[in-house]
Amino acid sequence: MKLEYRDTREFVPVDVDKGLDRLTGEMVKGDAEAPEGYTMLPKCKFCANYEGTDTFDGVCQASQQEPKFMAYGDMTAVTCEMFKAK
């Protein structure tokens, strides 16, 4: 799977558009394609429990709440106990 820098653990955001590549120390665009072998950062959009309702938001189907927990695809899920990679 091809990943953008902002979807990897090797990306350190500096602002909304760019950040540092942790491995090379170089400034990179967040939406640029990351090199092969970079680690995917757990995010809702990569979770089997996430159901996107439109471009910007969705619902966590693993949520025990009613109504279901609203989430957005780029939400970081590093500490989510319900995260299940697709």
Residue pairs with C-beta under 8 A, 6 or more apart in sequence:
1 40
2 33
2 34
3 33
3 34
3 38
3 40
4 30
4 31
4 32
4 33
4 34
5 11
5 19
5 21
5 28
5 29
5 30
5 31
5 32
5 33
5 34
5 38
6 13
6 19
6 30
6 31
6 74
7 34
7 40
7 41
7 43
7 46
8 34
8 38
8 39
8 40
8 41
9 22
9 38
9 39
9 40
9 41
10 21
10 22
10 23
10 34
10 38
10 39
11 19
11 20
11 21
11 22
11 28
11 30
11 34
11 41
12 19
12 20
12 21
12 22
13 19
13 30
14 20
14 27
16 30
17 29
17 30
18 27
18 28
18 29
18 30
19 27
19 28
19 30
20 26
20 27
20 28
21 27
21 28
40 46
40 85
41 76
41 78
42 76
42 77
42 78
42 80
42 83
42 85
43 73
43 74
43 75
43 76
43 77
44 50
44 58
44 60
44 71
44 72
44 73
44 74
44 75
44 77
45 52
45 73
45 74
46 77
46 85
46 86
47 60
47 77
47 80
47 82
47 83
47 84
47 85
47 86
48 84
48 85
48 86
49 60
49 61
49 62
49 82
49 83
49 84
50 58
50 59
50 60
50 61
50 71
50 73
51 58
51 59
51 60
51 61
52 58
52 73
53 59
56 72
56 73
57 70
57 71
57 72
57 73
58 70
58 71
58 72
58 73
59 68
59 69
59 70
59 71
60 68
60 69
60 70
60 71
60 82
61 68
62 82
62 84
63 69
63 82
77 83
